[in-house]
Amino acid sequence: MAFPERFLDELVARSDITDVVSSYVQLTKRSGSNLFGLCPFHSEKTPSFSVSPDKQIYHCFGCGKGGGVISFIMEIENLSFPDAVRFLARRAGMEVPEDGEEEGTRNRRARMLELNRQAARFFYDNLSAPEGAAALEYINKRQISREMVVRFGLGFAPDSWTALADAMAKKGFTPGELLDAGLTKRSQRGGGGYDAFRNRLMFPVIDVRGSVIGFSGRILGDGEPKYLNSPDTLVFSKSRNLFALNLAKKSKRGMLILAEGNVDVVSLHQAGFDCAVASLGTSLTPEQARLMARYTNQVVISYDADEAGVKASQRAIGILEKAGLAVRVLTVTGAKDPDEFIKAKGTDAFELLLEKSEDRIDYQLLKVKSKYDVTTDQGRLSYFSEACGILAAIENAVEREIYSAKVAETAGVSAEAVKNEVRKAFKRRIAAQNKKQARMDLHPAAAVQPREKSIRYDNVSSAVAEEGVVRLLMLDPTLLDETQGLKEEEFTSPFLGKTFHLIRERTLGELPVSPALLASSLEPDEVSRLTEILQKPATVARGAAAMHDYIDKIRTERLKTNPGGNLLEVQKRMLEKKGYGG
């Protein structure tokens, strides 16, 4: 393990989960000792995110995420386990001890960040060199000011195979480091690598801490791809970062504008809309939506007006809403994108467009209306049917009624007709949900299965008992003396067997046991499942007897399913359990 156990024990003891979570989630007291708030990991209107000060765990009854204080920081800050530990250590004012392997990773990370910084400087300097004339011409054509060039650190990658590699070699960086950072590619013909970015306008990608973590390059002239982004590296992940968030997070506008491309973002900032960001060559991801949710509660989608932009907007709406964000959509008229619109009509016109941006229901209804000719009976009927389906998905009754009136006006029918149809569609949706729940109730084995797809129980009966063993040991590690020599191999669930082994080793080593301290040895899904197990009712009042019952069940099930199992032994165990044994 990268960190000494005693250090982690002290760190967790100093990092009260209520204090840490309260920095991100507004918690209120509910029944019992638990605190509740809106889950930061999925969209919800009724708080189902629970924090237990007694157990020092969090658990969402909606999405299932859970764990201890380290897991929370890993999830909310998108950090690895070591980085989450360092984050909490800084917060607690503790010095972090490092072992050799971890120190090596930290050094590689630091070297890569420094390499990226030097590469960004190289690209920036090349913009003023003679070979940067084409890039400057493009910048002038797009009317990007010198101030924006400096603010975003724009640069130019020369149309050369090894210009960057040669320059970085002079600064002491090795070919391997350049390859790892995604700045060069390996030649298939052998020999050294060649520059990954050539003849491109360069946009450094800077994280919220101010570090250059990657690059996005727009081609000058013909060729594909139009934008080339750094590959995922030790310091960069396309799906977890946003272009210009380092600048937009400081905006006073109280929102984020989600644009489609880097140039759109630069143009928006130049026009005074300093809250613009963009994804990095990929469709919007849930991780990016959650990242935005840390800095705002409202996002305005401002994608291109073409068909691809409309489809991307529809997809982004759902992702942003699941992150708990209020979503509006800005429809650009008379121009293909925000940059073109601002240049043609000015910032005041765009400000007005921003103020009139539609909320996601209005936007979806308008898109449905555009599909049909509502001047005809058939067109109105088709619009009516599809629009009612959208309204039926709205949970809030008042909202449904407001939008029902709008649909009624467009479809040329009475408001009561729309309400009735929406009410029927809403009931159908609820009935479908209830039917699904009923199927689960009729098949309790399915209900016991973990929601985490990476964890499946092959033998549900044994797994329930195995969960009981783990739960009792987490509540009272001294019950390890009552486990009757139980071994990890006897568990039918690899996850539960591994967890039992970790608890056993920590207990024998006289170390405390908690989800936070097991986080380094378990996957995030496993930590969430462990937390869910701990939420189930349990008492240690008759812990020894309960432990014996659980172990008996595990071993009986093992005999049943083992091809070489002794059926007489199974029968004997069952009779003993019923009190008929001699």
TORSE-579457 format. One record per residue (C-alpha): chain; x, y, z; residue number from 0. Coordinates in Angstrom, 3 decimals. Example, Ala and Ser with C-alpha at 12.3 -4.5 7.8 and 13.67 -1.06 7.14 Angstrom:
# TORSE-579457
REC  tinu        c1        c2        c3  kese
REC     A    12.300    -4.500     7.800     0
REC     A    13.670    -1.060     7.140     1
***
This chain:
# TORSE-579457
REC  tinu        c1        c2        c3  kese
REC     A     0.000     0.000     0.000     0
REC     A     1.240     3.466    -0.848     1
REC     A     0.462     4.992     2.560     2
REC     A     1.203     3.645     6.058     3
REC     A    -1.884     2.251     7.771     4
REC     A    -1.374     4.372    10.879     5
REC     A    -1.261     7.527     8.751     6
REC     A    -4.551     6.622     7.021     7
REC     A    -6.154     5.830    10.389     8
REC     A    -5.223     9.257    11.732     9
REC     A    -6.261    11.008     8.508    10
REC     A    -9.742     9.421     8.588    11
REC     A   -10.060    10.218    12.303    12
REC     A    -9.266    13.881    11.591    13
REC     A   -11.564    14.083     8.556    14
REC     A   -15.082    13.953     9.974    15
REC     A   -17.366    12.932     7.130    16
REC     A   -20.093    15.394     8.117    17
REC     A   -17.682    18.327     7.928    18
REC     A   -16.231    17.188     4.606    19
REC     A   -19.552    16.424     2.908    20
REC     A   -21.077    19.686     4.180    21
REC     A   -18.548    21.546     2.014    22
REC     A   -20.383    20.164    -1.035    23
REC     A   -23.901    19.235     0.107    24
REC     A   -26.392    21.120     2.259    25
REC     A   -27.308    18.619     4.970    26
REC     A   -30.378    18.763     7.212    27
REC     A   -31.301    16.681    10.264    28
REC     A   -33.859    13.935     9.814    29
REC     A   -35.150    11.097    11.960    30
REC     A   -32.501     9.284    13.917    31
REC     A   -28.908    10.406    13.845    32
REC     A   -28.488    10.522    10.053    33
REC     A   -28.266    13.718     8.021    34
REC     A   -29.843    14.060     4.577    35
REC     A   -29.360    16.215     1.493    36
REC     A   -29.732    16.213    -2.289    37
REC     A   -27.338    13.710    -3.846    38
REC     A   -24.392    15.385    -5.629    39
REC     A   -23.984    12.366    -7.915    40
REC     A   -27.411    12.226    -9.577    41
REC     A   -30.439    14.453   -10.154    42
REC     A   -33.177    14.353    -7.521    43
REC     A   -35.754    16.670    -5.977    44
REC     A   -36.299    14.770    -2.718    45
REC     A   -33.186    14.245    -0.566    46
REC     A   -32.074    10.612    -0.513    47
REC     A   -28.376    11.211     0.192    48
REC     A   -27.654    10.088     3.748    49
REC     A   -24.637    10.775     5.954    50
REC     A   -24.156     8.765     9.130    51
REC     A   -21.935    10.602    11.651    52
REC     A   -21.917     7.475    13.832    53
REC     A   -20.717     5.088    11.122    54
REC     A   -18.738     7.792     9.241    55
REC     A   -20.279     6.731     5.929    56
REC     A   -22.465     8.225     3.212    57
REC     A   -25.040     6.400     1.120    58
REC     A   -27.529     7.492    -1.535    59
REC     A   -30.726     5.471    -1.518    60
REC     A   -31.410     6.743    -5.041    61
REC     A   -28.293     5.987    -7.078    62
REC     A   -26.597     3.603    -4.634    63
REC     A   -23.274     5.403    -4.318    64
REC     A   -21.675     5.222    -0.920    65
REC     A   -18.505     4.851     1.086    66
REC     A   -16.334     6.707     3.558    67
REC     A   -14.710    10.096     3.515    68
REC     A   -11.909     9.134     1.101    69
REC     A   -14.367     7.572    -1.368    70
REC     A   -16.483    10.735    -1.236    71
REC     A   -13.540    12.947    -2.173    72
REC     A   -12.492    10.502    -4.923    73
REC     A   -15.989    10.696    -6.439    74
REC     A   -16.786    14.382    -5.967    75
REC     A   -13.341    15.688    -6.997    76
REC     A   -12.652    13.042    -9.691    77
REC     A    -9.429    12.023    -7.940    78
REC     A    -7.516     8.773    -7.600    79
REC     A    -7.170     7.241    -4.129    80
REC     A    -3.667     8.697    -3.554    81
REC     A    -4.733    12.152    -4.720    82
REC     A    -7.851    12.031    -2.540    83
REC     A    -5.656    11.152     0.443    84
REC     A    -3.391    14.123    -0.299    85
REC     A    -6.443    16.370    -0.721    86
REC     A    -7.723    15.403     2.740    87
REC     A    -4.242    15.607     4.242    88
REC     A    -3.896    19.222     3.070    89
REC     A    -7.303    19.947     4.542    90
REC     A    -6.306    18.375     7.861    91
REC     A    -2.858    19.988     7.905    92
REC     A    -1.061    16.637     7.827    93
REC     A     2.177    15.793     6.062    94
REC     A     1.836    12.900     3.639    95
REC     A     4.417    10.102     3.900    96
REC     A     5.247     8.598     0.519    97
REC     A     6.761     5.254    -0.390    98
REC     A     9.107     4.744    -3.324    99
REC     A     6.489     3.588    -5.824   100
REC     A     4.111     6.421    -5.001   101
REC     A     6.906     8.945    -5.053   102
REC     A     7.799     7.709    -8.535   103
REC     A     4.224     8.274    -9.747   104
REC     A     4.211    11.755    -8.254   105
REC     A     7.490    12.561    -9.971   106
REC     A     6.181    11.315   -13.343   107
REC     A     3.054    13.388   -12.903   108
REC     A     5.072    16.494   -11.999   109
REC     A     7.390    15.945   -14.981   110
REC     A     4.443    15.568   -17.354   111
REC     A     2.823    18.771   -16.094   112
REC     A     6.114    20.620   -16.519   113
REC     A     6.529    19.153   -20.015   114
REC     A     3.019    20.350   -20.923   115
REC     A     3.817    23.799   -19.555   116
REC     A     7.001    23.998   -21.615   117
REC     A     5.179    22.730   -24.719   118
REC     A     2.487    25.388   -24.248   119
REC     A     5.235    28.034   -24.074   120
REC     A     6.823    26.589   -27.234   121
REC     A     3.513    26.777   -29.141   122
REC     A     2.816    30.302   -27.830   123
REC     A     6.252    31.570   -28.894   124
REC     A     5.827    30.039   -32.359   125
REC     A     2.752    32.165   -32.940   126
REC     A     5.027    35.219   -33.192   127
REC     A     7.661    33.456   -35.303   128
REC     A     7.670    33.681   -39.133   129
REC     A     6.251    30.148   -39.455   130
REC     A     3.246    31.216   -37.352   131
REC     A     1.953    33.602   -40.034   132
REC     A    -0.821    31.226   -41.162   133
REC     A    -2.082    30.826   -37.587   134
REC     A    -2.049    34.588   -37.040   135
REC     A    -3.943    35.053   -40.275   136
REC     A    -6.610    32.614   -39.049   137
REC     A    -6.797    34.385   -35.653   138
REC     A    -7.264    37.744   -37.383   139
REC     A    -9.869    36.260   -39.721   140
REC     A   -11.844    35.026   -36.688   141
REC     A   -11.383    38.467   -35.101   142
REC     A    -9.767    37.037   -31.975   143
REC     A    -8.088    39.836   -30.036   144
REC     A    -4.533    39.841   -28.712   145
REC     A    -5.973    39.887   -25.191   146
REC     A    -7.762    36.585   -25.827   147
REC     A    -4.627    35.060   -27.369   148
REC     A    -2.801    35.806   -24.120   149
REC     A    -5.668    34.845   -21.798   150
REC     A    -6.136    31.430   -23.413   151
REC     A    -2.436    30.928   -24.194   152
REC     A    -3.122    30.234   -27.880   153
REC     A    -0.180    28.986   -29.929   154
REC     A     0.941    27.378   -33.152   155
REC     A     2.297    23.893   -33.846   156
REC     A     4.724    24.187   -36.815   157
REC     A     4.221    22.063   -39.896   158
REC     A     7.248    19.989   -38.933   159
REC     A     7.783    16.365   -37.957   160
REC     A    10.073    16.974   -34.977   161
REC     A    10.084    20.703   -34.088   162
REC     A     8.451    20.180   -30.695   163
REC     A    10.375    16.982   -29.938   164
REC     A    13.698    18.685   -30.710   165
REC     A    12.837    21.735   -28.583   166
REC     A    11.760    19.616   -25.605   167
REC     A    14.846    17.401   -25.884   168
REC     A    16.970    20.513   -25.378   169
REC     A    15.082    21.120   -22.126   170
REC     A    15.939    17.649   -20.863   171
REC     A    12.770    15.706   -21.671   172
REC     A    13.142    12.179   -23.036   173
REC     A    11.373    10.644   -26.068   174
REC     A     9.498     8.353   -23.675   175
REC     A     8.149    11.306   -21.700   176
REC     A     6.937    12.971   -24.896   177
REC     A     5.162     9.770   -25.960   178
REC     A     3.538     9.333   -22.527   179
REC     A     2.253    12.923   -22.640   180
REC     A     0.698    12.373   -26.091   181
REC     A     2.872    15.108   -27.616   182
REC     A     4.579    12.707   -30.018   183
REC     A     3.558     9.493   -31.753   184
REC     A     5.649     6.425   -32.365   185
REC     A     6.781     5.988   -35.967   186
REC     A     5.705     2.694   -37.547   187
REC     A     8.874     2.730   -39.619   188
REC     A    11.074     2.624   -36.547   189
REC     A    13.326     5.322   -35.225   190
REC     A    12.161     8.140   -32.977   191
REC     A     8.706     9.581   -32.545   192
REC     A     7.183    12.449   -34.511   193
REC     A     5.161    15.458   -33.334   194
REC     A     1.476    14.665   -32.792   195
REC     A     0.378    18.256   -33.461   196
REC     A     1.476    19.786   -36.768   197
REC     A     0.230    22.901   -38.575   198
REC     A    -2.478    23.539   -35.996   199
REC     A    -3.727    26.442   -33.920   200
REC     A    -3.109    25.216   -30.374   201
REC     A    -5.420    25.605   -27.395   202
REC     A    -3.871    24.528   -24.078   203
REC     A    -6.310    22.655   -21.828   204
REC     A    -5.898    24.004   -18.302   205
REC     A    -7.524    22.384   -15.271   206
REC     A    -9.229    24.255   -12.430   207
REC     A    -5.964    24.229   -10.480   208
REC     A    -4.190    26.111   -13.282   209
REC     A    -2.053    23.253   -14.660   210
REC     A    -1.688    22.596   -18.396   211
REC     A    -2.956    19.020   -18.659   212
REC     A    -3.356    18.614   -22.430   213
REC     A    -3.938    20.297   -25.775   214
REC     A    -6.567    20.776   -28.448   215
REC     A    -5.342    21.701   -31.917   216
REC     A    -7.451    23.101   -34.779   217
REC     A    -6.120    22.303   -38.236   218
REC     A    -5.156    25.211   -40.493   219
REC     A    -6.295    24.453   -44.006   220
REC     A    -7.779    21.197   -45.265   221
REC     A    -7.508    17.895   -43.451   222
REC     A    -9.048    15.748   -40.757   223
REC     A    -9.706    15.741   -37.913   224
REC     A   -10.753    19.383   -37.622   225
REC     A    -9.813    19.314   -33.921   226
REC     A    -7.154    16.988   -32.544   227
REC     A    -7.065    16.464   -28.783   228
REC     A    -4.449    14.977   -26.508   229
REC     A    -5.052    11.307   -25.674   230
REC     A    -5.827    10.317   -22.091   231
REC     A    -2.646    10.445   -20.025   232
REC     A    -1.515    10.333   -16.414   233
REC     A    -2.756    13.935   -15.997   234
REC     A    -5.510    14.256   -18.625   235
REC     A    -8.877    12.654   -19.289   236
REC     A   -11.095    14.049   -22.070   237
REC     A   -14.277    12.817   -20.413   238
REC     A   -13.510    14.465   -17.065   239
REC     A   -12.380    17.939   -18.139   240
REC     A   -13.836    20.959   -19.913   241
REC     A   -12.093    23.544   -22.048   242
REC     A   -11.944    26.990   -20.329   243
REC     A   -13.528    25.883   -17.039   244
REC     A   -10.458    27.328   -15.309   245
REC     A   -11.657    30.764   -16.500   246
REC     A   -15.440    30.228   -16.487   247
REC     A   -15.510    29.122   -12.838   248
REC     A   -14.645    32.737   -11.879   249
REC     A   -17.602    34.228   -13.791   250
REC     A   -20.212    36.258   -11.891   251
REC     A   -23.026    35.373   -14.314   252
REC     A   -24.308    32.508   -12.172   253
REC     A   -24.432    30.051   -15.072   254
REC     A   -22.254    28.177   -17.533   255
REC     A   -22.728    28.352   -21.302   256
REC     A   -21.930    25.029   -22.959   257
REC     A   -20.592    25.719   -26.461   258
REC     A   -19.594    23.265   -29.173   259
REC     A   -16.047    24.313   -30.074   260
REC     A   -12.982    26.053   -28.711   261
REC     A   -13.223    29.048   -31.044   262
REC     A   -16.855    29.575   -29.987   263
REC     A   -15.697    29.632   -26.362   264
REC     A   -12.930    32.161   -27.063   265
REC     A   -15.365    34.390   -29.011   266
REC     A   -17.944    34.242   -26.219   267
REC     A   -15.360    35.213   -23.611   268
REC     A   -14.178    38.049   -25.839   269
REC     A   -17.763    39.325   -26.097   270
REC     A   -18.097    39.368   -22.310   271
REC     A   -19.747    35.979   -21.851   272
REC     A   -16.947    34.694   -19.637   273
REC     A   -18.879    31.658   -18.425   274
REC     A   -18.506    29.638   -21.667   275
REC     A   -16.957    26.150   -21.729   276
REC     A   -16.767    23.264   -24.204   277
REC     A   -16.252    19.508   -24.084   278
REC     A   -13.065    18.169   -25.627   279
REC     A   -13.757    16.375   -28.887   280
REC     A   -16.333    14.058   -27.318   281
REC     A   -20.047    14.206   -26.617   282
REC     A   -20.890    15.574   -23.191   283
REC     A   -20.245    12.997   -20.463   284
REC     A   -21.871    12.523   -17.019   285
REC     A   -18.474    13.261   -15.434   286
REC     A   -18.329    16.628   -17.209   287
REC     A   -21.902    17.414   -16.124   288
REC     A   -21.047    16.667   -12.487   289
REC     A   -17.942    18.835   -12.853   290
REC     A   -20.120    21.755   -13.977   291
REC     A   -22.520    21.133   -11.091   292
REC     A   -19.731    22.051    -8.656   293
REC     A   -19.651    25.600    -9.971   294
REC     A   -23.231    26.369   -10.991   295
REC     A   -26.809    25.127   -10.839   296
REC     A   -27.741    26.381   -14.328   297
REC     A   -26.350    25.518   -17.769   298
REC     A   -27.352    27.081   -21.082   299
REC     A   -26.638    24.854   -24.075   300
REC     A   -25.424    26.881   -27.057   301
REC     A   -24.575    24.347   -29.743   302
REC     A   -24.547    24.899   -33.506   303
REC     A   -27.929    25.328   -35.203   304
REC     A   -27.452    22.398   -37.618   305
REC     A   -29.026    18.948   -37.257   306
REC     A   -25.973    17.545   -35.467   307
REC     A   -26.132    20.421   -32.972   308
REC     A   -29.824    19.775   -32.296   309
REC     A   -29.196    16.058   -31.646   310
REC     A   -26.253    16.888   -29.382   311
REC     A   -28.444    19.359   -27.450   312
REC     A   -31.170    16.752   -26.914   313
REC     A   -28.623    14.288   -25.581   314
REC     A   -26.939    16.868   -23.341   315
REC     A   -30.256    17.880   -21.739   316
REC     A   -30.726    14.467   -20.136   317
REC     A   -27.130    14.222   -18.934   318
REC     A   -27.175    17.694   -17.374   319
REC     A   -30.523    17.131   -15.672   320
REC     A   -29.276    13.909   -14.110   321
REC     A   -26.475    15.958   -12.573   322
REC     A   -29.093    18.138   -10.885   323
REC     A   -28.647    21.134   -13.188   324
REC     A   -31.367    23.463   -14.477   325
REC     A   -31.048    23.389   -18.269   326
REC     A   -31.923    26.002   -20.872   327
REC     A   -31.244    25.865   -24.594   328
REC     A   -30.202    28.869   -26.678   329
REC     A   -31.410    28.681   -30.263   330
REC     A   -29.166    30.646   -32.622   331
REC     A   -31.179    32.182   -35.475   332
REC     A   -29.703    33.655   -38.631   333
REC     A   -26.255    32.184   -37.993   334
REC     A   -24.696    28.735   -37.793   335
REC     A   -23.063    29.190   -34.375   336
REC     A   -22.682    31.719   -31.489   337
REC     A   -19.417    33.113   -32.918   338
REC     A   -21.020    33.952   -36.272   339
REC     A   -24.112    35.373   -34.562   340
REC     A   -22.115    37.733   -32.314   341
REC     A   -20.007    38.997   -35.218   342
REC     A   -23.093    39.615   -37.350   343
REC     A   -25.505    41.047   -34.767   344
REC     A   -23.392    42.086   -31.787   345
REC     A   -23.147    41.269   -28.089   346
REC     A   -26.418    42.972   -27.120   347
REC     A   -28.334    40.754   -29.538   348
REC     A   -26.684    37.666   -28.089   349
REC     A   -27.434    38.872   -24.548   350
REC     A   -31.086    39.140   -25.531   351
REC     A   -30.910    35.687   -27.100   352
REC     A   -29.430    34.362   -23.854   353
REC     A   -32.201    35.939   -21.784   354
REC     A   -34.827    34.372   -24.047   355
REC     A   -33.222    30.910   -24.061   356
REC     A   -35.856    28.232   -23.618   357
REC     A   -36.011    25.841   -20.719   358
REC     A   -35.613    22.249   -21.788   359
REC     A   -39.369    21.494   -21.968   360
REC     A   -40.047    24.495   -24.215   361
REC     A   -37.095    23.483   -26.360   362
REC     A   -38.253    19.873   -26.697   363
REC     A   -41.808    20.933   -27.510   364
REC     A   -40.578    23.348   -30.178   365
REC     A   -38.495    20.598   -31.755   366
REC     A   -41.526    18.299   -31.830   367
REC     A   -43.617    21.094   -33.391   368
REC     A   -41.001    21.622   -36.111   369
REC     A   -41.433    17.983   -37.202   370
REC     A   -45.116    18.322   -38.093   371
REC     A   -47.388    20.625   -40.078   372
REC     A   -49.705    21.740   -37.290   373
REC     A   -51.992    23.487   -39.802   374
REC     A   -53.317    20.038   -40.764   375
REC     A   -55.424    17.667   -38.671   376
REC     A   -52.929    14.817   -39.038   377
REC     A   -50.018    17.101   -38.117   378
REC     A   -51.795    18.390   -35.015   379
REC     A   -52.689    14.831   -33.977   380
REC     A   -49.071    13.656   -34.366   381
REC     A   -47.783    16.690   -32.458   382
REC     A   -50.406    16.166   -29.736   383
REC     A   -49.466    12.520   -29.233   384
REC     A   -45.686    13.083   -29.047   385
REC     A   -45.951    16.240   -26.934   386
REC     A   -48.137    14.476   -24.361   387
REC     A   -45.424    11.841   -24.001   388
REC     A   -42.927    14.600   -23.087   389
REC     A   -45.340    16.139   -20.570   390
REC     A   -46.006    12.778   -18.929   391
REC     A   -42.330    12.567   -17.964   392
REC     A   -42.595    15.775   -15.878   393
REC     A   -42.843    14.858   -12.200   394
REC     A   -44.141    18.213   -10.942   395
REC     A   -47.946    18.503   -11.350   396
REC     A   -47.912    22.311   -11.610   397
REC     A   -45.296    22.192   -14.372   398
REC     A   -47.359    19.578   -16.228   399
REC     A   -50.402    21.840   -16.082   400
REC     A   -48.515    24.901   -17.359   401
REC     A   -47.056    23.075   -20.336   402
REC     A   -50.345    21.303   -20.991   403
REC     A   -51.905    24.695   -21.688   404
REC     A   -49.142    25.497   -24.216   405
REC     A   -49.592    22.169   -25.989   406
REC     A   -53.361    22.657   -26.078   407
REC     A   -52.960    26.008   -27.805   408
REC     A   -50.558    24.615   -30.432   409
REC     A   -52.622    21.481   -31.087   410
REC     A   -55.905    23.414   -31.241   411
REC     A   -57.599    21.307   -28.566   412
REC     A   -58.984    22.080   -25.124   413
REC     A   -56.654    22.235   -22.125   414
REC     A   -58.827    19.568   -20.511   415
REC     A   -58.185    17.168   -23.432   416
REC     A   -54.429    17.586   -23.015   417
REC     A   -54.661    17.143   -19.234   418
REC     A   -56.657    13.950   -19.641   419
REC     A   -54.213    12.513   -22.178   420
REC     A   -51.181    13.474   -20.084   421
REC     A   -52.835    12.046   -16.986   422
REC     A   -53.382     8.733   -18.797   423
REC     A   -49.805     8.703   -20.119   424
REC     A   -48.491     9.546   -16.642   425
REC     A   -50.525     6.705   -15.117   426
REC     A   -49.214     4.319   -17.777   427
REC     A   -45.658     5.291   -16.867   428
REC     A   -46.299     4.797   -13.144   429
REC     A   -48.053     1.484   -13.837   430
REC     A   -45.044     0.294   -15.833   431
REC     A   -42.770     1.206   -12.931   432
REC     A   -45.042    -0.594   -10.460   433
REC     A   -45.154    -3.651   -12.723   434
REC     A   -41.376    -3.729   -12.804   435
REC     A   -41.269    -3.474    -9.008   436
REC     A   -43.867    -6.241    -8.702   437
REC     A   -41.727    -8.528   -10.865   438
REC     A   -38.822    -7.848    -8.530   439
REC     A   -41.010    -8.572    -5.498   440
REC     A   -42.042   -11.896    -7.031   441
REC     A   -38.386   -12.716    -7.599   442
REC     A   -36.669   -11.730    -4.353   443
REC     A   -33.394   -13.160    -5.598   444
REC     A   -33.274   -10.417    -8.216   445
REC     A   -33.956    -7.781    -5.563   446
REC     A   -31.025    -9.046    -3.498   447
REC     A   -28.640    -8.759    -6.435   448
REC     A   -26.359    -5.702    -6.148   449
REC     A   -27.289    -2.857    -8.470   450
REC     A   -23.594    -2.599    -9.371   451
REC     A   -23.212    -4.605   -12.582   452
REC     A   -19.613    -5.447   -11.728   453
REC     A   -20.818    -7.416    -8.663   454
REC     A   -23.109   -10.401    -9.139   455
REC     A   -24.148   -13.096    -6.661   456
REC     A   -24.099   -16.612    -8.088   457
REC     A   -25.618   -18.080    -4.921   458
REC     A   -28.024   -15.528    -3.430   459
REC     A   -28.820   -17.592    -0.310   460
REC     A   -25.158   -17.883     0.597   461
REC     A   -24.425   -14.267    -0.360   462
REC     A   -27.074   -12.970     2.056   463
REC     A   -25.346   -14.874     4.867   464
REC     A   -21.938   -13.686     3.659   465
REC     A   -23.203   -10.108     3.794   466
REC     A   -24.317   -10.810     7.366   467
REC     A   -20.813   -11.925     8.334   468
REC     A   -19.260    -8.818     6.826   469
REC     A   -21.859    -6.532     8.423   470
REC     A   -21.338    -8.009    11.907   471
REC     A   -17.547    -7.751    11.631   472
REC     A   -17.765    -4.139    10.509   473
REC     A   -19.995    -3.363    13.489   474
REC     A   -17.948    -5.375    15.981   475
REC     A   -14.533    -6.677    14.822   476
REC     A   -14.161    -8.705    18.034   477
REC     A   -16.701   -11.131    16.544   478
REC     A   -13.813   -12.425    14.422   479
REC     A   -13.282   -14.889    17.292   480
REC     A   -16.697   -16.383    16.448   481
REC     A   -16.021   -17.078    12.762   482
REC     A   -15.109   -20.734    13.360   483
REC     A   -12.089   -20.698    11.052   484
REC     A   -14.095   -19.286     8.119   485
REC     A   -11.900   -18.673     5.082   486
REC     A   -12.137   -16.335     2.118   487
REC     A   -12.378   -19.320    -0.242   488
REC     A   -15.674   -20.413     1.379   489
REC     A   -17.450   -17.275     0.140   490
REC     A   -19.429   -17.635    -3.090   491
REC     A   -19.063   -13.894    -3.787   492
REC     A   -15.453   -12.907    -4.617   493
REC     A   -16.215    -9.346    -3.476   494
REC     A   -17.531   -10.450    -0.082   495
REC     A   -14.686   -12.933     0.336   496
REC     A   -12.134   -10.224    -0.389   497
REC     A   -13.852    -7.836     2.028   498
REC     A   -13.882   -10.511     4.750   499
REC     A   -10.162   -11.067     4.204   500
REC     A    -9.415    -7.320     4.463   501
REC     A   -11.439    -6.982     7.669   502
REC     A    -9.747   -10.052     9.134   503
REC     A    -6.246    -8.787     8.329   504
REC     A    -6.905    -5.337     9.771   505
REC     A    -8.491    -6.773    12.908   506
REC     A    -5.599    -9.179    13.489   507
REC     A    -3.224    -6.252    12.958   508
REC     A    -5.131    -4.285    15.607   509
REC     A    -6.125    -1.642    13.066   510
REC     A    -9.546     0.057    12.900   511
REC     A   -12.053    -1.050    10.269   512
REC     A   -14.235     1.300     8.216   513
REC     A   -15.271     1.768     4.559   514
REC     A   -12.896     4.733     4.347   515
REC     A    -9.929     2.595     5.360   516
REC     A   -10.877    -0.212     2.973   517
REC     A   -11.249     2.155     0.000   518
REC     A    -7.680     1.673    -1.232   519
REC     A    -8.207    -2.087    -1.587   520
REC     A   -11.716    -2.050    -3.063   521
REC     A   -13.141    -0.756    -6.327   522
REC     A   -15.578     2.219    -6.127   523
REC     A   -18.547    -0.068    -6.897   524
REC     A   -17.437    -2.421    -4.136   525
REC     A   -17.202     0.411    -1.606   526
REC     A   -20.730     1.509    -2.572   527
REC     A   -22.040    -2.030    -2.111   528
REC     A   -20.289    -2.377     1.259   529
REC     A   -21.930     0.854     2.404   530
REC     A   -25.327    -0.427     1.277   531
REC     A   -24.758    -3.627     3.261   532
REC     A   -24.020    -1.529     6.351   533
REC     A   -27.322     0.333     5.912   534
REC     A   -29.302    -2.845     6.554   535
REC     A   -30.618    -3.337    10.119   536
REC     A   -28.273    -5.242    12.403   537
REC     A   -27.476    -5.584    16.070   538
REC     A   -24.549    -7.085    17.928   539
REC     A   -26.678    -7.904    20.991   540
REC     A   -26.690   -11.563    19.941   541
REC     A   -23.794   -11.206    17.547   542
REC     A   -22.118   -14.527    18.323   543
REC     A   -25.300   -16.547    17.721   544
REC     A   -26.046   -14.606    14.509   545
REC     A   -22.479   -15.169    13.294   546
REC     A   -22.805   -18.923    13.875   547
REC     A   -26.109   -18.975    11.953   548
REC     A   -24.581   -17.107     9.011   549
REC     A   -21.566   -19.416     8.849   550
REC     A   -23.766   -22.466     9.077   551
REC     A   -25.797   -21.179     6.130   552
REC     A   -22.652   -20.497     4.083   553
REC     A   -21.293   -23.988     4.672   554
REC     A   -24.636   -25.680     4.057   555
REC     A   -25.028   -23.885     0.730   556
REC     A   -21.477   -24.821    -0.159   557
REC     A   -22.230   -28.493     0.421   558
REC     A   -25.419   -28.221    -1.663   559
REC     A   -23.750   -26.725    -4.695   560
REC     A   -20.450   -28.592    -4.471   561
REC     A   -20.544   -31.499    -6.957   562
REC     A   -18.649   -33.575    -4.431   563
REC     A   -20.794   -32.425    -1.562   564
REC     A   -22.126   -34.901     0.988   565
REC     A   -25.943   -34.893     0.809   566
REC     A   -26.170   -36.709     4.139   567
REC     A   -24.120   -33.948     5.724   568
REC     A   -26.489   -31.352     4.250   569
REC     A   -29.487   -33.228     5.647   570
REC     A   -27.819   -33.486     9.041   571
REC     A   -27.113   -29.746     9.122   572
REC     A   -30.715   -28.931     8.199   573
REC     A   -32.081   -31.233    10.920   574
REC     A   -29.725   -29.728    13.500   575
REC     A   -30.919   -26.237    12.517   576
REC     A   -34.530   -27.320    13.108   577
REC     A   -33.615   -28.745    16.500   578
REC     A   -33.827   -32.445    15.619   579
REC     A   -30.151   -33.169    15.826   580
REC     A   -28.780   -35.494    18.441   581
***
